[in-house]
Every structure is written in C-alpha cells, then in structure tokens.
C-alpha cells in the first residue's frame, strides 16, 4: 500500500511573516529614498549653472550609481 500524505499541516506563523514583510518594506523604502536623494542632488548640481564637462560627468555618475544601487538592492 502506498503511504498516505497528510495534508493537515500546521498553519503558517503569521506574526513572523509579518515581521519579515515589514523589514523588507523598510529596506525597500530606504533604498528608494536613497535613490531619490541622489536624483535631487544631481538635479541641484545640474541647475547650478556649472555646465563644464566635469560637472556634467559628476551628474551622470551620480545618477548612474543611484540607479545601480536601486536595481541591485535585495
């Protein structure tokens, strides 16, 4: 005779899952806030009137690193 599968397992531990969800949401919020802050700093630099190639390169680099951090976040 084949072994029977018992489908009446224990219920998921909802409070632990809630804590994990809140921690993940907090990390995501901090990551998005960091990217937003980088965009604001880049915008201020872009509008500062310094149109030198070095200043433009700084803005591009700052936006690029913010995007990279946002995409590679857990």
PDB file of N, CA, C, O and CB in Angstrom:
ATOM      1  N   UNK A   1       0.824  -1.182   0.000  1.00  0.00           N
ATOM      2  CA  UNK A   1       0.000   0.000   0.000  1.00  0.00           C
ATOM      3  C   UNK A   1       0.874   1.254   0.000  1.00  0.00           C
ATOM      4  O   UNK A   1       1.904   1.302   0.673  1.00  0.00           O
ATOM      5  CB  UNK A   1      -0.941  -0.006   1.204  1.00  0.00           C
ATOM      6  N   UNK A   2       0.463   2.247  -0.745  1.00  0.00           N
ATOM      7  CA  UNK A   2       1.217   3.491  -0.807  1.00  0.00           C
ATOM      8  C   UNK A   2       0.993   4.306   0.461  1.00  0.00           C
ATOM      9  O   UNK A   2      -0.071   4.256   1.077  1.00  0.00           O
ATOM     10  CB  UNK A   2       0.816   4.307  -2.048  1.00  0.00           C
ATOM     11  N   UNK A   3       2.002   5.040   0.824  1.00  0.00           N
ATOM     12  CA  UNK A   3       1.889   5.882   2.017  1.00  0.00           C
ATOM     13  C   UNK A   3       0.928   7.035   1.741  1.00  0.00           C
ATOM     14  O   UNK A   3       0.924   7.605   0.650  1.00  0.00           O
ATOM     15  CB  UNK A   3       3.280   6.423   2.449  1.00  0.00           C
ATOM     16  N   UNK A   4       0.128   7.365   2.725  1.00  0.00           N
ATOM     17  CA  UNK A   4      -0.826   8.467   2.581  1.00  0.00           C
ATOM     18  C   UNK A   4      -0.137   9.785   2.941  1.00  0.00           C
ATOM     19  O   UNK A   4       0.712   9.842   3.830  1.00  0.00           O
ATOM     20  CB  UNK A   4      -2.083   8.239   3.480  1.00  0.00           C
ATOM     21  N   UNK A   5      -0.516  10.811   2.243  1.00  0.00           N
ATOM     22  CA  UNK A   5       0.038  12.143   2.519  1.00  0.00           C
ATOM     23  C   UNK A   5      -0.918  12.886   3.440  1.00  0.00           C
ATOM     24  O   UNK A   5      -2.111  12.999   3.155  1.00  0.00           O
ATOM     25  CB  UNK A   5       0.274  12.948   1.195  1.00  0.00           C
ATOM     26  N   UNK A   6      -0.395  13.380   4.521  1.00  0.00           N
ATOM     27  CA  UNK A   6      -1.212  14.130   5.478  1.00  0.00           C
ATOM     28  C   UNK A   6      -1.213  15.598   5.073  1.00  0.00           C
ATOM     29  O   UNK A   6      -0.179  16.261   5.155  1.00  0.00           O
ATOM     30  CB  UNK A   6      -0.679  13.956   6.939  1.00  0.00           C
ATOM     31  N   UNK A   7      -2.353  16.109   4.640  1.00  0.00           N
ATOM     32  CA  UNK A   7      -2.454  17.492   4.175  1.00  0.00           C
ATOM     33  C   UNK A   7      -2.871  18.447   5.288  1.00  0.00           C
ATOM     34  O   UNK A   7      -3.122  19.624   5.028  1.00  0.00           O
ATOM     35  CB  UNK A   7      -3.441  17.582   3.030  1.00  0.00           C
ATOM     36  N   UNK A   8      -2.947  17.971   6.488  1.00  0.00           N
ATOM     37  CA  UNK A   8      -3.356  18.829   7.594  1.00  0.00           C
ATOM     38  C   UNK A   8      -2.123  19.286   8.362  1.00  0.00           C
ATOM     39  O   UNK A   8      -1.921  18.907   9.516  1.00  0.00           O
ATOM     40  CB  UNK A   8      -4.345  18.092   8.531  1.00  0.00           C
ATOM     41  N   UNK A   9      -1.311  20.096   7.715  1.00  0.00           N
ATOM     42  CA  UNK A   9      -0.098  20.610   8.354  1.00  0.00           C
ATOM     43  C   UNK A   9      -0.410  21.764   9.280  1.00  0.00           C
ATOM     44  O   UNK A   9      -1.557  22.191   9.414  1.00  0.00           O
ATOM     45  CB  UNK A   9       0.911  21.050   7.307  1.00  0.00           C
ATOM     46  N   UNK A  10       0.604  22.241   9.897  1.00  0.00           N
ATOM     47  CA  UNK A  10       0.435  23.392  10.794  1.00  0.00           C
ATOM     48  C   UNK A  10       0.224  24.656   9.985  1.00  0.00           C
ATOM     49  O   UNK A  10       0.676  24.766   8.845  1.00  0.00           O
ATOM     50  CB  UNK A  10       1.656  23.551  11.724  1.00  0.00           C
ATOM     51  N   UNK A  11      -0.449  25.581  10.574  1.00  0.00           N
ATOM     52  CA  UNK A  11      -0.686  26.875   9.922  1.00  0.00           C
ATOM     53  C   UNK A  11       0.611  27.680   9.890  1.00  0.00           C
ATOM     54  O   UNK A  11       1.488  27.502  10.735  1.00  0.00           O
ATOM     55  CB  UNK A  11      -1.804  27.672  10.657  1.00  0.00           C
ATOM     56  N   UNK A  12       0.712  28.550   8.922  1.00  0.00           N
ATOM     57  CA  UNK A  12       1.894  29.410   8.819  1.00  0.00           C
ATOM     58  C   UNK A  12       1.977  30.317  10.044  1.00  0.00           C
ATOM     59  O   UNK A  12       0.968  30.658  10.661  1.00  0.00           O
ATOM     60  CB  UNK A  12       1.853  30.257   7.515  1.00  0.00           C
ATOM     61  N   UNK A  13       3.185  30.689  10.368  1.00  0.00           N
ATOM     62  CA  UNK A  13       3.404  31.557  11.533  1.00  0.00           C
ATOM     63  C   UNK A  13       3.254  33.008  11.081  1.00  0.00           C
ATOM     64  O   UNK A  13       4.235  33.651  10.708  1.00  0.00           O
ATOM     65  CB  UNK A  13       4.825  31.309  12.177  1.00  0.00           C
ATOM     66  N   UNK A  14       2.035  33.517  11.114  1.00  0.00           N
ATOM     67  CA  UNK A  14       1.714  34.849  10.596  1.00  0.00           C
ATOM     68  C   UNK A  14       2.516  35.982  11.246  1.00  0.00           C
ATOM     69  O   UNK A  14       2.978  36.869  10.528  1.00  0.00           O
ATOM     70  CB  UNK A  14       0.251  35.114  10.783  1.00  0.00           C
ATOM     71  N   UNK A  15       2.704  35.994  12.576  1.00  0.00           N
ATOM     72  CA  UNK A  15       3.469  37.105  13.159  1.00  0.00           C
ATOM     73  C   UNK A  15       4.915  37.171  12.653  1.00  0.00           C
ATOM     74  O   UNK A  15       5.435  38.262  12.417  1.00  0.00           O
ATOM     75  CB  UNK A  15       3.472  36.984  14.671  1.00  0.00           C
ATOM     76  N   UNK A  16       5.568  36.016  12.486  1.00  0.00           N
ATOM     77  CA  UNK A  16       6.944  36.030  11.964  1.00  0.00           C
ATOM     78  C   UNK A  16       6.979  36.499  10.525  1.00  0.00           C
ATOM     79  O   UNK A  16       7.890  37.223  10.122  1.00  0.00           O
ATOM     80  CB  UNK A  16       7.575  34.641  12.069  1.00  0.00           C
ATOM     81  N   UNK A  17       5.991  36.089   9.752  1.00  0.00           N
ATOM     82  CA  UNK A  17       5.934  36.521   8.355  1.00  0.00           C
ATOM     83  C   UNK A  17       5.702  38.023   8.272  1.00  0.00           C
ATOM     84  O   UNK A  17       6.246  38.690   7.393  1.00  0.00           O
ATOM     85  CB  UNK A  17       4.825  35.769   7.597  1.00  0.00           C
ATOM     86  N   UNK A  18       4.903  38.551   9.177  1.00  0.00           N
ATOM     87  CA  UNK A  18       4.626  39.990   9.190  1.00  0.00           C
ATOM     88  C   UNK A  18       5.889  40.784   9.505  1.00  0.00           C
ATOM     89  O   UNK A  18       6.134  41.826   8.897  1.00  0.00           O
ATOM     90  CB  UNK A  18       3.525  40.319  10.214  1.00  0.00           C
ATOM     91  N   UNK A  19       6.689  40.303  10.445  1.00  0.00           N
ATOM     92  CA  UNK A  19       7.939  40.974  10.802  1.00  0.00           C
ATOM     93  C   UNK A  19       8.889  40.985   9.604  1.00  0.00           C
ATOM     94  O   UNK A  19       9.527  41.999   9.319  1.00  0.00           O
ATOM     95  CB  UNK A  19       8.607  40.279  12.018  1.00  0.00           C
ATOM     96  N   UNK A  20       8.977  39.860   8.908  1.00  0.00           N
ATOM     97  CA  UNK A  20       9.840  39.788   7.731  1.00  0.00           C
ATOM     98  C   UNK A  20       9.353  40.731   6.636  1.00  0.00           C
ATOM     99  O   UNK A  20      10.160  41.382   5.972  1.00  0.00           O
ATOM    100  CB  UNK A  20       9.902  38.352   7.201  1.00  0.00           C
ATOM    101  N   UNK A  21       8.049  40.805   6.447  1.00  0.00           N
ATOM    102  CA  UNK A  21       7.492  41.701   5.429  1.00  0.00           C
ATOM    103  C   UNK A  21       7.769  43.162   5.773  1.00  0.00           C
ATOM    104  O   UNK A  21       8.090  43.962   4.894  1.00  0.00           O
ATOM    105  CB  UNK A  21       5.981  41.471   5.283  1.00  0.00           C
ATOM    106  N   UNK A  22       7.644  43.505   7.048  1.00  0.00           N
ATOM    107  CA  UNK A  22       7.913  44.883   7.463  1.00  0.00           C
ATOM    108  C   UNK A  22       9.390  45.224   7.293  1.00  0.00           C
ATOM    109  O   UNK A  22       9.727  46.338   6.891  1.00  0.00           O
ATOM    110  CB  UNK A  22       7.487  45.096   8.923  1.00  0.00           C
ATOM    111  N   UNK A  23      10.264  44.283   7.593  1.00  0.00           N
ATOM    112  CA  UNK A  23      11.706  44.527   7.418  1.00  0.00           C
ATOM    113  C   UNK A  23      12.039  44.717   5.942  1.00  0.00           C
ATOM    114  O   UNK A  23      12.804  45.614   5.587  1.00  0.00           O
ATOM    115  CB  UNK A  23      12.535  43.356   8.005  1.00  0.00           C
ATOM    116  N   UNK A  24      11.472  43.881   5.087  1.00  0.00           N
ATOM    117  CA  UNK A  24      11.713  44.008   3.652  1.00  0.00           C
ATOM    118  C   UNK A  24      11.183  45.342   3.125  1.00  0.00           C
ATOM    119  O   UNK A  24      11.830  45.987   2.300  1.00  0.00           O
ATOM    120  CB  UNK A  24      11.061  42.842   2.895  1.00  0.00           C
ATOM    121  N   UNK A  25      10.022  45.749   3.595  1.00  0.00           N
ATOM    122  CA  UNK A  25       9.443  47.023   3.162  1.00  0.00           C
ATOM    123  C   UNK A  25      10.298  48.199   3.627  1.00  0.00           C
ATOM    124  O   UNK A  25      10.451  49.183   2.904  1.00  0.00           O
ATOM    125  CB  UNK A  25       8.011  47.170   3.696  1.00  0.00           C
ATOM    126  N   UNK A  26      10.846  48.098   4.815  1.00  0.00           N
ATOM    127  CA  UNK A  26      11.706  49.150   5.342  1.00  0.00           C
ATOM    128  C   UNK A  26      12.979  49.279   4.512  1.00  0.00           C
ATOM    129  O   UNK A  26      13.413  50.389   4.205  1.00  0.00           O
ATOM    130  CB  UNK A  26      12.055  48.873   6.807  1.00  0.00           C
ATOM    131  N   UNK A  27      13.574  48.153   4.151  1.00  0.00           N
ATOM    132  CA  UNK A  27      14.789  48.169   3.318  1.00  0.00           C
ATOM    133  C   UNK A  27      14.477  48.770   1.956  1.00  0.00           C
ATOM    134  O   UNK A  27      15.246  49.578   1.436  1.00  0.00           O
ATOM    135  CB  UNK A  27      15.368  46.738   3.153  1.00  0.00           C
ATOM    136  N   UNK A  28      13.353  48.375   1.383  1.00  0.00           N
ATOM    137  CA  UNK A  28      12.958  48.911   0.083  1.00  0.00           C
ATOM    138  C   UNK A  28      12.728  50.416   0.156  1.00  0.00           C
ATOM    139  O   UNK A  28      13.147  51.152  -0.737  1.00  0.00           O
ATOM    140  CB  UNK A  28      11.695  48.212  -0.420  1.00  0.00           C
ATOM    141  N   UNK A  29      12.064  50.876   1.215  1.00  0.00           N
ATOM    142  CA  UNK A  29      11.801  52.309   1.372  1.00  0.00           C
ATOM    143  C   UNK A  29      13.110  53.095   1.504  1.00  0.00           C
ATOM    144  O   UNK A  29      13.251  54.171   0.923  1.00  0.00           O
ATOM    145  CB  UNK A  29      10.905  52.558   2.603  1.00  0.00           C
ATOM    146  N   UNK A  30      14.062  52.557   2.267  1.00  0.00           N
ATOM    147  CA  UNK A  30      15.352  53.247   2.416  1.00  0.00           C
ATOM    148  C   UNK A  30      16.106  53.291   1.093  1.00  0.00           C
ATOM    149  O   UNK A  30      16.759  54.287   0.782  1.00  0.00           O
ATOM    150  CB  UNK A  30      16.212  52.556   3.486  1.00  0.00           C
ATOM    151  N   UNK A  31      16.020  52.216   0.315  1.00  0.00           N
ATOM    152  CA  UNK A  31      16.699  52.177  -0.980  1.00  0.00           C
ATOM    153  C   UNK A  31      16.100  53.196  -1.939  1.00  0.00           C
ATOM    154  O   UNK A  31      16.825  53.921  -2.619  1.00  0.00           O
ATOM    155  CB  UNK A  31      16.618  50.773  -1.587  1.00  0.00           C
ATOM    156  N   UNK A  32      14.786  53.246  -1.989  1.00  0.00           N
ATOM    157  CA  UNK A  32      14.116  54.209  -2.871  1.00  0.00           C
ATOM    158  C   UNK A  32      14.408  55.639  -2.407  1.00  0.00           C
ATOM    159  O   UNK A  32      14.623  56.527  -3.232  1.00  0.00           O
ATOM    160  CB  UNK A  32      12.583  53.951  -2.901  1.00  0.00           C
ATOM    161  N   UNK A  33      14.416  55.860  -1.105  1.00  0.00           N
ATOM    162  CA  UNK A  33      14.721  57.200  -0.585  1.00  0.00           C
ATOM    163  C   UNK A  33      16.147  57.609  -0.945  1.00  0.00           C
ATOM    164  O   UNK A  33      16.395  58.763  -1.295  1.00  0.00           O
ATOM    165  CB  UNK A  33      14.529  57.244   0.945  1.00  0.00           C
ATOM    166  N   UNK A  34      17.080  56.667  -0.862  1.00  0.00           N
ATOM    167  CA  UNK A  34      18.464  56.958  -1.241  1.00  0.00           C
ATOM    168  C   UNK A  34      18.585  57.334  -2.706  1.00  0.00           C
ATOM    169  O   UNK A  34      19.317  58.259  -3.058  1.00  0.00           O
ATOM    170  CB  UNK A  34      19.350  55.763  -0.948  1.00  0.00           C
ATOM    171  N   UNK A  35      17.863  56.614  -3.565  1.00  0.00           N
ATOM    172  CA  UNK A  35      17.881  56.935  -4.995  1.00  0.00           C
ATOM    173  C   UNK A  35      17.238  58.299  -5.240  1.00  0.00           C
ATOM    174  O   UNK A  35      17.722  59.075  -6.064  1.00  0.00           O
ATOM    175  CB  UNK A  35      17.147  55.841  -5.808  1.00  0.00           C
ATOM    176  N   UNK A  36      16.164  58.589  -4.537  1.00  0.00           N
ATOM    177  CA  UNK A  36      15.502  59.883  -4.673  1.00  0.00           C
ATOM    178  C   UNK A  36      16.438  61.015  -4.240  1.00  0.00           C
ATOM    179  O   UNK A  36      16.525  62.043  -4.912  1.00  0.00           O
ATOM    180  CB  UNK A  36      14.204  59.913  -3.842  1.00  0.00           C
ATOM    181  N   UNK A  37      17.126  60.827  -3.132  1.00  0.00           N
ATOM    182  CA  UNK A  37      18.063  61.845  -2.650  1.00  0.00           C
ATOM    183  C   UNK A  37      19.189  62.076  -3.655  1.00  0.00           C
ATOM    184  O   UNK A  37      19.604  63.213  -3.882  1.00  0.00           O
ATOM    185  CB  UNK A  37      18.648  61.434  -1.291  1.00  0.00           C
ATOM    186  N   UNK A  38      19.682  60.989  -4.258  1.00  0.00           N
ATOM    187  CA  UNK A  38      20.742  61.129  -5.271  1.00  0.00           C
ATOM    188  C   UNK A  38      20.232  61.900  -6.478  1.00  0.00           C
ATOM    189  O   UNK A  38      20.959  62.717  -7.043  1.00  0.00           O
ATOM    190  CB  UNK A  38      21.263  59.746  -5.711  1.00  0.00           C
ATOM    191  N   UNK A  39      18.999  61.651  -6.876  1.00  0.00           N
ATOM    192  CA  UNK A  39      18.433  62.392  -8.001  1.00  0.00           C
ATOM    193  C   UNK A  39      18.280  63.876  -7.662  1.00  0.00           C
ATOM    194  O   UNK A  39      18.525  64.736  -8.508  1.00  0.00           O
ATOM    195  CB  UNK A  39      17.076  61.798  -8.401  1.00  0.00           C
ATOM    196  N   UNK A  40      17.880  64.168  -6.445  1.00  0.00           N
ATOM    197  CA  UNK A  40      17.751  65.567  -6.027  1.00  0.00           C
ATOM    198  C   UNK A  40      19.115  66.271  -6.038  1.00  0.00           C
ATOM    199  O   UNK A  40      19.235  67.401  -6.510  1.00  0.00           O
ATOM    200  CB  UNK A  40      17.122  65.649  -4.617  1.00  0.00           C
ATOM    201  N   UNK A  41      20.139  65.585  -5.513  1.00  0.00           N
ATOM    202  CA  UNK A  41      21.485  66.182  -5.524  1.00  0.00           C
ATOM    203  C   UNK A  41      21.962  66.405  -6.954  1.00  0.00           C
ATOM    204  O   UNK A  41      22.564  67.436  -7.256  1.00  0.00           O
ATOM    205  CB  UNK A  41      22.486  65.283  -4.766  1.00  0.00           C
ATOM    206  N   UNK A  42      21.695  65.436  -7.841  1.00  0.00           N
ATOM    207  CA  UNK A  42      22.096  65.582  -9.242  1.00  0.00           C
ATOM    208  C   UNK A  42      21.347  66.730  -9.896  1.00  0.00           C
ATOM    209  O   UNK A  42      21.920  67.467 -10.699  1.00  0.00           O
ATOM    210  CB  UNK A  42      21.847  64.278 -10.017  1.00  0.00           C
ATOM    211  N   UNK A  43      20.085  66.890  -9.567  1.00  0.00           N
ATOM    212  CA  UNK A  43      19.289  67.977 -10.126  1.00  0.00           C
ATOM    213  C   UNK A  43      19.827  69.333  -9.674  1.00  0.00           C
ATOM    214  O   UNK A  43      19.908  70.270 -10.469  1.00  0.00           O
ATOM    215  CB  UNK A  43      17.817  67.827  -9.719  1.00  0.00           C
ATOM    216  N   UNK A  44      20.189  69.434  -8.411  1.00  0.00           N
ATOM    217  CA  UNK A  44      20.744  70.689  -7.893  1.00  0.00           C
ATOM    218  C   UNK A  44      22.059  71.011  -8.601  1.00  0.00           C
ATOM    219  O   UNK A  44      22.309  72.157  -8.977  1.00  0.00           O
ATOM    220  CB  UNK A  44      20.964  70.601  -6.360  1.00  0.00           C
ATOM    221  N   UNK A  45      22.898  69.983  -8.779  1.00  0.00           N
ATOM    222  CA  UNK A  45      24.173  70.200  -9.474  1.00  0.00           C
ATOM    223  C   UNK A  45      23.936  70.617 -10.922  1.00  0.00           C
ATOM    224  O   UNK A  45      24.631  71.491 -11.440  1.00  0.00           O
ATOM    225  CB  UNK A  45      25.041  68.927  -9.426  1.00  0.00           C
ATOM    226  N   UNK A  46      22.954  69.992 -11.577  1.00  0.00           N
ATOM    227  CA  UNK A  46      22.678  70.293 -12.984  1.00  0.00           C
ATOM    228  C   UNK A  46      22.161  71.719 -13.157  1.00  0.00           C
ATOM    229  O   UNK A  46      22.436  72.367 -14.166  1.00  0.00           O
ATOM    230  CB  UNK A  46      21.663  69.297 -13.552  1.00  0.00           C
ATOM    231  N   UNK A  47      21.411  72.203 -12.170  1.00  0.00           N
ATOM    232  CA  UNK A  47      20.838  73.544 -12.260  1.00  0.00           C
ATOM    233  C   UNK A  47      21.732  74.627 -11.659  1.00  0.00           C
ATOM    234  O   UNK A  47      21.359  75.800 -11.632  1.00  0.00           O
ATOM    235  CB  UNK A  47      19.503  73.566 -11.577  1.00  0.00           C
ATOM    236  N   UNK A  48      22.906  74.235 -11.180  1.00  0.00           N
ATOM    237  CA  UNK A  48      23.773  75.195 -10.500  1.00  0.00           C
ATOM    238  C   UNK A  48      24.441  76.182 -11.457  1.00  0.00           C
ATOM    239  O   UNK A  48      25.053  77.159 -11.023  1.00  0.00           O
ATOM    240  CB  UNK A  48      24.831  74.459  -9.721  1.00  0.00           C
ATOM    241  N   UNK A  49      24.321  75.923 -12.751  1.00  0.00           N
ATOM    242  CA  UNK A  49      24.914  76.841 -13.717  1.00  0.00           C
ATOM    243  C   UNK A  49      26.303  76.433 -14.161  1.00  0.00           C
ATOM    244  O   UNK A  49      26.879  77.063 -15.047  1.00  0.00           O
ATOM    245  CB  UNK A  49      24.967  78.213 -13.143  1.00  0.00           C
ATOM    246  N   UNK A  50      26.850  75.386 -13.559  1.00  0.00           N
ATOM    247  CA  UNK A  50      28.176  74.900 -13.946  1.00  0.00           C
ATOM    248  C   UNK A  50      28.000  73.881 -15.061  1.00  0.00           C
ATOM    249  O   UNK A  50      27.683  72.717 -14.815  1.00  0.00           O
ATOM    250  CB  UNK A  50      28.938  74.273 -12.725  1.00  0.00           C
ATOM    251  N   UNK A  51      28.211  74.337 -16.292  1.00  0.00           N
ATOM    252  CA  UNK A  51      27.991  73.482 -17.455  1.00  0.00           C
ATOM    253  C   UNK A  51      29.291  72.845 -17.950  1.00  0.00           C
ATOM    254  O   UNK A  51      29.370  72.389 -19.091  1.00  0.00           O
ATOM    255  CB  UNK A  51      27.348  74.285 -18.576  1.00  0.00           C
ATOM    256  N   UNK A  52      30.300  72.818 -17.094  1.00  0.00           N
ATOM    257  CA  UNK A  52      31.568  72.229 -17.514  1.00  0.00           C
ATOM    258  C   UNK A  52      31.398  70.730 -17.726  1.00  0.00           C
ATOM    259  O   UNK A  52      30.530  70.111 -17.110  1.00  0.00           O
ATOM    260  CB  UNK A  52      32.676  72.507 -16.473  1.00  0.00           C
ATOM    261  N   UNK A  53      32.209  70.152 -18.579  1.00  0.00           N
ATOM    262  CA  UNK A  53      32.124  68.698 -18.801  1.00  0.00           C
ATOM    263  C   UNK A  53      32.326  67.891 -17.514  1.00  0.00           C
ATOM    264  O   UNK A  53      31.703  66.844 -17.337  1.00  0.00           O
ATOM    265  CB  UNK A  53      33.160  68.271 -19.835  1.00  0.00           C
ATOM    266  N   UNK A  54      33.180  68.367 -16.631  1.00  0.00           N
ATOM    267  CA  UNK A  54      33.417  67.650 -15.368  1.00  0.00           C
ATOM    268  C   UNK A  54      32.154  67.650 -14.500  1.00  0.00           C
ATOM    269  O   UNK A  54      31.823  66.638 -13.882  1.00  0.00           O
ATOM    270  CB  UNK A  54      34.598  68.293 -14.592  1.00  0.00           C
ATOM    271  N   UNK A  55      31.454  68.784 -14.455  1.00  0.00           N
ATOM    272  CA  UNK A  55      30.221  68.866 -13.664  1.00  0.00           C
ATOM    273  C   UNK A  55      29.141  67.969 -14.265  1.00  0.00           C
ATOM    274  O   UNK A  55      28.401  67.309 -13.536  1.00  0.00           O
ATOM    275  CB  UNK A  55      29.720  70.327 -13.585  1.00  0.00           C
ATOM    276  N   UNK A  56      29.053  67.946 -15.589  1.00  0.00           N
ATOM    277  CA  UNK A  56      28.078  67.080 -16.243  1.00  0.00           C
ATOM    278  C   UNK A  56      28.414  65.603 -16.002  1.00  0.00           C
ATOM    279  O   UNK A  56      27.519  64.783 -15.800  1.00  0.00           O
ATOM    280  CB  UNK A  56      28.028  67.377 -17.753  1.00  0.00           C
ATOM    281  N   UNK A  57      29.688  65.279 -16.025  1.00  0.00           N
ATOM    282  CA  UNK A  57      30.107  63.903 -15.766  1.00  0.00           C
ATOM    283  C   UNK A  57      29.764  63.497 -14.328  1.00  0.00           C
ATOM    284  O   UNK A  57      29.365  62.359 -14.081  1.00  0.00           O
ATOM    285  CB  UNK A  57      31.622  63.743 -16.022  1.00  0.00           C
ATOM    286  N   UNK A  58      29.919  64.424 -13.387  1.00  0.00           N
ATOM    287  CA  UNK A  58      29.553  64.143 -11.990  1.00  0.00           C
ATOM    288  C   UNK A  58      28.071  63.829 -11.860  1.00  0.00           C
ATOM    289  O   UNK A  58      27.687  62.909 -11.138  1.00  0.00           O
ATOM    290  CB  UNK A  58      29.912  65.332 -11.090  1.00  0.00           C
ATOM    291  N   UNK A  59      27.238  64.596 -12.561  1.00  0.00           N
ATOM    292  CA  UNK A  59      25.791  64.370 -12.512  1.00  0.00           C
ATOM    293  C   UNK A  59      25.460  62.999 -13.091  1.00  0.00           C
ATOM    294  O   UNK A  59      24.677  62.248 -12.510  1.00  0.00           O
ATOM    295  CB  UNK A  59      25.033  65.482 -13.282  1.00  0.00           C
ATOM    296  N   UNK A  60      26.051  62.679 -14.225  1.00  0.00           N
ATOM    297  CA  UNK A  60      25.798  61.383 -14.860  1.00  0.00           C
ATOM    298  C   UNK A  60      26.260  60.245 -13.959  1.00  0.00           C
ATOM    299  O   UNK A  60      25.559  59.243 -13.816  1.00  0.00           O
ATOM    300  CB  UNK A  60      26.505  61.301 -16.224  1.00  0.00           C
ATOM    301  N   UNK A  61      27.420  60.389 -13.359  1.00  0.00           N
ATOM    302  CA  UNK A  61      27.947  59.349 -12.470  1.00  0.00           C
ATOM    303  C   UNK A  61      27.064  59.165 -11.245  1.00  0.00           C
ATOM    304  O   UNK A  61      26.809  58.039 -10.819  1.00  0.00           O
ATOM    305  CB  UNK A  61      29.373  59.690 -12.035  1.00  0.00           C
ATOM    306  N   UNK A  62      26.601  60.263 -10.686  1.00  0.00           N
ATOM    307  CA  UNK A  62      25.740  60.175  -9.501  1.00  0.00           C
ATOM    308  C   UNK A  62      24.413  59.491  -9.834  1.00  0.00           C
ATOM    309  O   UNK A  62      23.944  58.649  -9.069  1.00  0.00           O
ATOM    310  CB  UNK A  62      25.478  61.578  -8.923  1.00  0.00           C
ATOM    311  N   UNK A  63      23.813  59.841 -10.956  1.00  0.00           N
ATOM    312  CA  UNK A  63      22.561  59.200 -11.363  1.00  0.00           C
ATOM    313  C   UNK A  63      22.768  57.724 -11.684  1.00  0.00           C
ATOM    314  O   UNK A  63      21.927  56.885 -11.364  1.00  0.00           O
ATOM    315  CB  UNK A  63      21.969  59.917 -12.575  1.00  0.00           C
ATOM    316  N   UNK A  64      23.887  57.422 -12.316  1.00  0.00           N
ATOM    317  CA  UNK A  64      24.187  56.032 -12.657  1.00  0.00           C
ATOM    318  C   UNK A  64      24.362  55.192 -11.409  1.00  0.00           C
ATOM    319  O   UNK A  64      23.836  54.082 -11.331  1.00  0.00           O
ATOM    320  CB  UNK A  64      25.442  55.950 -13.522  1.00  0.00           C
ATOM    321  N   UNK A  65      25.103  55.709 -10.418  1.00  0.00           N
ATOM    322  CA  UNK A  65      25.291  54.910  -9.193  1.00  0.00           C
ATOM    323  C   UNK A  65      24.001  54.761  -8.408  1.00  0.00           C
ATOM    324  O   UNK A  65      23.778  53.724  -7.783  1.00  0.00           O
ATOM    325  CB  UNK A  65      26.354  55.544  -8.303  1.00  0.00           C
ATOM    326  N   UNK A  66      23.139  55.783  -8.428  1.00  0.00           N
ATOM    327  CA  UNK A  66      21.857  55.661  -7.739  1.00  0.00           C
ATOM    328  C   UNK A  66      21.001  54.590  -8.409  1.00  0.00           C
ATOM    329  O   UNK A  66      20.355  53.792  -7.730  1.00  0.00           O
ATOM    330  CB  UNK A  66      21.116  57.015  -7.726  1.00  0.00           C
ATOM    331  N   UNK A  67      20.997  54.575  -9.720  1.00  0.00           N
ATOM    332  CA  UNK A  67      20.222  53.556 -10.454  1.00  0.00           C
ATOM    333  C   UNK A  67      20.771  52.170 -10.178  1.00  0.00           C
ATOM    334  O   UNK A  67      20.010  51.217 -10.010  1.00  0.00           O
ATOM    335  CB  UNK A  67      20.243  53.836 -11.972  1.00  0.00           C
ATOM    336  N   UNK A  68      22.083  52.057 -10.132  1.00  0.00           N
ATOM    337  CA  UNK A  68      22.701  50.750  -9.865  1.00  0.00           C
ATOM    338  C   UNK A  68      22.345  50.246  -8.473  1.00  0.00           C
ATOM    339  O   UNK A  68      22.041  49.067  -8.297  1.00  0.00           O
ATOM    340  CB  UNK A  68      24.227  50.836 -10.012  1.00  0.00           C
ATOM    341  N   UNK A  69      22.380  51.134  -7.485  1.00  0.00           N
ATOM    342  CA  UNK A  69      22.010  50.727  -6.124  1.00  0.00           C
ATOM    343  C   UNK A  69      20.548  50.306  -6.056  1.00  0.00           C
ATOM    344  O   UNK A  69      20.200  49.353  -5.360  1.00  0.00           O
ATOM    345  CB  UNK A  69      22.272  51.869  -5.132  1.00  0.00           C
ATOM    346  N   UNK A  70      19.700  51.020  -6.780  1.00  0.00           N
ATOM    347  CA  UNK A  70      18.274  50.710  -6.766  1.00  0.00           C
ATOM    348  C   UNK A  70      18.004  49.348  -7.405  1.00  0.00           C
ATOM    349  O   UNK A  70      17.206  48.564  -6.890  1.00  0.00           O
ATOM    350  CB  UNK A  70      17.483  51.804  -7.496  1.00  0.00           C
ATOM    351  N   UNK A  71      18.667  49.071  -8.521  1.00  0.00           N
ATOM    352  CA  UNK A  71      18.443  47.807  -9.224  1.00  0.00           C
ATOM    353  C   UNK A  71      19.043  46.627  -8.475  1.00  0.00           C
ATOM    354  O   UNK A  71      18.472  45.536  -8.475  1.00  0.00           O
ATOM    355  CB  UNK A  71      19.027  47.876 -10.625  1.00  0.00           C
ATOM    356  N   UNK A  72      20.191  46.837  -7.834  1.00  0.00           N
ATOM    357  CA  UNK A  72      20.863  45.706  -7.176  1.00  0.00           C
ATOM    358  C   UNK A  72      20.433  45.523  -5.732  1.00  0.00           C
ATOM    359  O   UNK A  72      21.003  44.687  -5.031  1.00  0.00           O
ATOM    360  CB  UNK A  72      22.359  45.893  -7.227  1.00  0.00           C
ATOM    361  N   UNK A  73      19.442  46.279  -5.261  1.00  0.00           N
ATOM    362  CA  UNK A  73      19.004  46.126  -3.873  1.00  0.00           C
ATOM    363  C   UNK A  73      18.261  44.809  -3.707  1.00  0.00           C
ATOM    364  O   UNK A  73      17.629  44.324  -4.645  1.00  0.00           O
ATOM    365  CB  UNK A  73      18.106  47.309  -3.444  1.00  0.00           C
ATOM    366  N   UNK A  74      18.339  44.231  -2.510  1.00  0.00           N
ATOM    367  CA  UNK A  74      17.682  42.939  -2.282  1.00  0.00           C
ATOM    368  C   UNK A  74      16.185  43.016  -2.304  1.00  0.00           C
ATOM    369  O   UNK A  74      15.512  42.001  -2.126  1.00  0.00           O
ATOM    370  CB  UNK A  74      18.111  42.371  -0.984  1.00  0.00           C
TER     371      UNK A  74
END
